[in-house]
Amino acid sequence: MTAKTPQQSDTHGHPRFWGVALVFTAALLWSLNGALIKLVHENGRGPDGATIAFYRSLVAGLFLLPVARGKYHTLLRRRTADGQGLPRLSTQFRLRWAALACVVFFALMTICFVVANTMTEAANVIILQYTSTFWIFGLSPWLLREKPHVKDLWLLALAMVGIAVIFAGNANADLPGLVIALASGLFYGLLTLMIRQLRDSDSAAVIVLNNLGSAVLLLPLVLLFGDLFVNSRALVLLIIMGIVQFGLPYYLFALGLVRIPAYQAGLITLAEPMLVPVWTYLAVKEAVPTTTAVGGGIILVALALFVRTARGRGPGVVAGTKP
């Protein structure tokens, strides 16, 4: 009887079970986003979308700060040499361009996601944000020089049908919110592509930079159009959101992802869009429109099939970081 290699023992038995459990727990906590945003916003009586997005990113970034300690150097440009073979100290503390792009796309994704939740049903927002995978499919040839598989085009077409169904059923009342939610999916896709550019950087450092960096970018919006000072009820909910719904799941997801393949993690996180309407209904009695259920079901089927085809293709971008 031969002994198992570390790689084999990591994908069989208890380590794999814990990997699935950790990723599912992350998806479960992520799925609280819609309900918490609705509770904080209180139909316009609470903080606005920019304020919610700012505090959520700030709290999550501060919460995860210790996890990334000593790892920030992975986000810096490599020191280059001058003509005499000596290192140029001027480049030592400059962030890589992809890291800066990550912060911008993360901030845009976050504010679009939160604002959309204040304008339309949470089910609409989370489903349309999950179109990020198909944005990746369309943009990766130009941004990553990674050629998509042509046979996946029918899955993209199927997802487009689902998007059309959602817009057809909700556009009369919620068109601005739907467009912003779709934009959140676009920025999520762009964020994932930039994170792929940083695949040799430490993931914890990337997450902390994205959260704290986006908080810095969102602060002027809050000072100009929002309200930096919130009541005690909203502050407690925002802290819970930043830690329980936003910060902790990132850490759990990272722990789980080293124990199971990326495509499996991508499938497990599909629990999030299915759970979001449940928590939102329990929190604020928000029902799911029929067309959203139909269109969302089509998109989720297309996405599940798309992620399944990633099996055996090597590492990909189907399991990026969640917003």
C-alpha positions in Angstrom: 0.0 0.0 0.0 1.5 3.3 -1.1 1.4 6.4 1.0 -0.6 9.4 -0.3 1.3 12.4 -1.5 0.4 15.8 0.1 -1.4 16.7 -3.1 -3.6 13.6 -2.9 -4.3 14.0 0.7 -5.4 17.6 0.1 -8.1 16.6 -2.4 -9.5 13.5 -0.7 -11.1 13.0 2.7 -11.3 15.6 5.4 -9.3 18.4 3.8 -11.6 18.4 0.8 -14.7 18.3 3.1 -13.4 21.3 5.0 -12.6 23.1 1.7 -16.3 22.6 0.6 -17.5 23.7 4.0 -15.4 26.8 4.1 -16.4 27.9 0.6 -20.1 27.3 1.3 -19.9 29.2 4.5 -18.3 32.1 2.6 -21.1 32.0 0.1 -23.7 31.9 2.9 -22.3 35.0 4.6 -21.9 36.8 1.2 -25.6 36.1 0.6 -26.6 38.4 3.5 -25.6 41.5 1.4 -29.0 42.3 0.0 -30.9 42.0 3.3 -28.3 44.0 5.2 -28.2 46.8 2.6 -32.0 47.0 2.7 -32.0 47.1 6.5 -29.4 49.9 6.6 -31.0 52.0 3.8 -34.5 51.7 5.2 -36.2 52.7 2.0 -34.4 56.1 1.9 -34.6 56.9 5.6 -31.1 55.5 6.3 -27.7 56.2 4.8 -27.4 56.4 1.1 -25.6 53.9 -1.2 -22.3 55.7 -1.3 -22.1 55.9 2.6 -23.0 52.2 2.9 -20.4 51.2 0.3 -17.7 53.3 2.0 -18.3 51.9 5.5 -18.5 48.3 4.3 -15.2 48.5 2.5 -13.5 50.4 5.3 -14.6 48.0 8.0 -13.8 44.9 5.9 -10.3 46.3 5.1 -9.5 47.1 8.7 -10.8 43.7 9.8 -8.6 41.9 7.3 -5.5 44.1 7.8 -3.7 41.6 10.2 -4.1 38.8 7.7 -2.1 40.6 5.1 0.7 41.7 7.4 4.1 41.5 5.8 2.7 40.6 2.4 2.2 44.0 0.8 5.5 43.9 -1.0 3.9 41.4 -3.4 1.8 44.3 -4.8 4.9 46.4 -5.7 6.7 46.6 -9.0 9.8 44.5 -9.2 13.0 46.6 -8.8 14.5 47.3 -12.2 18.2 47.7 -13.0 19.9 50.6 -14.7 22.5 50.4 -17.4 25.2 49.5 -14.9 23.2 46.6 -13.4 22.4 48.5 -10.2 18.8 48.5 -8.9 16.7 51.6 -9.3 15.5 52.6 -5.9 12.9 54.9 -7.5 10.7 52.0 -8.5 10.9 50.2 -5.1 7.7 51.6 -3.6 5.5 51.9 -6.7 2.3 49.8 -6.9 1.9 47.6 -10.0 -0.5 49.1 -12.5 -2.9 46.1 -12.1 -3.1 46.7 -8.4 -4.2 50.3 -9.0 -6.7 49.1 -11.6 -8.0 46.6 -9.1 -8.8 49.4 -6.6 -10.6 51.5 -9.2 -12.7 48.5 -10.5 -13.4 47.3 -6.9 -14.7 50.8 -5.9 -16.9 51.0 -9.0 -18.2 47.5 -8.5 -19.0 48.1 -4.8 -20.8 51.4 -5.2 -22.8 50.1 -8.2 -23.8 47.0 -6.3 -24.9 48.9 -3.2 -26.7 51.7 -5.1 -28.5 49.1 -7.3 -29.8 47.4 -4.2 -31.3 50.6 -3.0 -33.1 51.0 -6.4 -34.4 47.5 -7.3 -35.0 44.1 -5.8 -31.9 42.3 -4.3 -32.6 39.3 -6.5 -32.2 41.4 -9.6 -28.9 42.9 -8.4 -27.2 39.7 -7.4 -28.3 37.8 -10.6 -27.1 40.6 -12.9 -23.8 40.9 -11.0 -23.1 37.2 -11.6 -23.0 38.0 -15.3 -19.4 39.0 -14.5 -18.3 35.5 -15.7 -19.7 36.2 -19.1 -18.1 39.7 -19.2 -14.8 37.9 -18.5 -15.5 35.5 -21.4 -15.9 38.4 -23.8 -13.1 40.6 -22.5 -10.3 38.1 -21.8 -9.1 37.9 -25.4 -8.2 41.6 -25.4 -7.1 42.1 -21.8 -5.4 38.7 -21.0 -4.7 37.3 -24.5 -6.6 34.2 -23.3 -8.7 32.8 -26.1 -12.1 31.5 -24.9 -13.5 28.2 -26.1 -15.8 28.7 -29.0 -18.2 25.9 -27.9 -19.0 28.1 -24.8 -20.7 30.7 -27.0 -24.0 29.0 -26.7 -23.8 29.4 -22.9 -23.2 33.1 -23.4 -26.2 33.3 -25.6 -28.3 31.4 -23.0 -27.2 33.9 -20.3 -28.2 36.8 -22.6 -31.7 35.3 -22.9 -31.9 35.3 -19.1 -30.8 39.0 -18.9 -33.4 39.9 -21.5 -36.1 38.2 -19.5 -35.2 40.1 -16.3 -35.1 43.5 -18.2 -38.4 42.8 -20.0 -40.2 42.1 -16.7 -38.7 44.9 -14.6 -37.6 47.7 -16.9 -40.7 49.8 -16.6 -40.2 50.5 -12.9 -36.5 49.6 -12.2 -34.6 50.4 -15.4 -31.9 52.6 -13.7 -31.3 50.0 -11.0 -31.1 47.2 -13.5 -28.5 49.1 -15.6 -26.4 49.9 -12.5 -26.6 46.2 -11.4 -25.4 45.1 -14.8 -22.6 47.6 -14.6 -21.7 46.1 -11.3 -21.3 42.8 -13.1 -19.1 44.4 -15.7 -16.8 46.0 -13.1 -16.7 42.7 -11.2 -15.6 41.0 -14.4 -12.9 43.6 -15.0 -11.8 43.3 -11.4 -11.4 39.5 -11.7 -9.3 40.0 -14.9 -7.0 42.4 -13.0 -6.7 40.0 -10.1 -5.6 37.4 -12.6 -2.8 39.8 -13.6 -1.8 39.8 -9.9 -1.9 36.0 -9.5 1.7 36.1 -8.3 0.7 38.5 -5.5 -0.6 37.5 -2.1 -4.4 37.3 -2.2 -4.8 38.8 1.3 -2.8 41.8 0.3 -4.9 42.3 -2.8 -8.1 42.1 -0.8 -7.0 44.6 1.8 -5.7 47.0 -0.8 -9.0 46.8 -2.7 -11.2 47.4 0.4 -9.1 50.2 1.9 -8.3 51.7 -1.5 -12.0 51.8 -2.5 -12.9 53.4 0.9 -10.4 56.2 0.1 -11.9 56.6 -3.4 -15.5 56.6 -2.1 -14.8 59.1 0.8 -15.1 62.2 -1.4 -18.5 61.0 -2.7 -19.7 60.5 0.9 -18.5 64.0 1.9 -20.1 65.6 -1.1 -23.3 63.7 -1.5 -23.7 61.4 1.5 -23.5 61.6 5.3 -20.3 60.5 7.0 -22.1 60.5 10.4 -24.7 57.8 10.8 -27.0 56.8 13.7 -26.0 54.1 16.1 -28.4 51.5 14.5 -26.9 52.0 11.1 -23.4 52.0 12.4 -23.9 48.6 14.2 -25.4 47.1 11.0 -22.5 48.6 8.9 -19.9 47.0 11.2 -21.7 43.7 11.0 -21.9 44.0 7.3 -18.2 44.9 7.0 -17.0 42.0 9.2 -19.6 39.2 8.9 -20.8 39.7 5.4 -17.8 41.2 3.7 -14.5 40.6 5.5 -14.8 37.2 7.1 -16.1 35.4 4.0 -13.0 36.5 2.0 -10.8 34.8 4.6 -12.9 31.6 4.6 -13.0 31.5 0.8 -9.2 31.8 0.6 -8.8 29.0 3.1 -11.2 26.8 1.2 -9.8 27.5 -2.2 -6.5 25.9 -1.4 -8.3 22.6 -0.6 -10.6 22.3 -3.6 -10.3 23.1 -7.3 -11.4 26.6 -8.5 -14.2 25.3 -10.7 -15.8 23.5 -7.7 -15.5 26.7 -5.6 -17.2 28.6 -8.5 -20.1 26.1 -8.4 -20.5 26.3 -4.6 -20.6 30.1 -4.6 -23.7 29.8 -6.9 -25.5 29.3 -3.6 -25.2 33.0 -3.0 -27.7 34.3 -5.6 -30.1 31.5 -4.6 -30.0 32.5 -0.9 -30.0 36.3 -1.4 -33.8 36.5 -2.1 -34.5 34.2 0.9 -32.7 36.5 3.4 -34.1 39.6 1.8 -37.7 38.3 2.1 -37.1 37.3 5.7 -35.6 40.8 6.5 -37.9 43.2 4.7 -40.5 41.0 3.0 -39.2 41.7 -0.4 -40.7 39.2 -2.9 -38.9 38.0 -6.1 -40.6 39.1 -9.4 -41.6 36.2 -11.5 -39.5 37.3 -14.5 -36.5 37.6 -12.2 -37.0 34.0 -11.0 -37.3 32.8 -14.6 -34.5 34.9 -16.1 -32.3 34.3 -13.0 -32.8 30.6 -13.3 -31.7 30.7 -16.9 -28.6 32.7 -16.1 -27.7 30.4 -13.2 -28.0 27.3 -15.3 -25.8 28.8 -18.0 -23.3 29.9 -15.4 -23.2 26.5 -13.7 -22.7 24.8 -17.1 -20.0 27.3 -17.9 -18.1 26.7 -14.7 -18.4 22.9 -15.0 -16.7 23.1 -18.4 -13.7 24.7 -16.7 -12.9 21.4 -15.1 -9.8 20.0 -16.7 -8.9 23.2 -18.4 -6.4 24.3 -15.8 -6.5 27.4 -13.6 -8.9 30.0 -14.8 -10.8 33.1 -13.6 -14.1 31.4 -12.8 -13.6 31.7 -9.0 -12.5 35.3 -8.5 -13.0 37.3 -5.4 -16.6 38.2 -4.5 -17.8 41.7 -3.9 
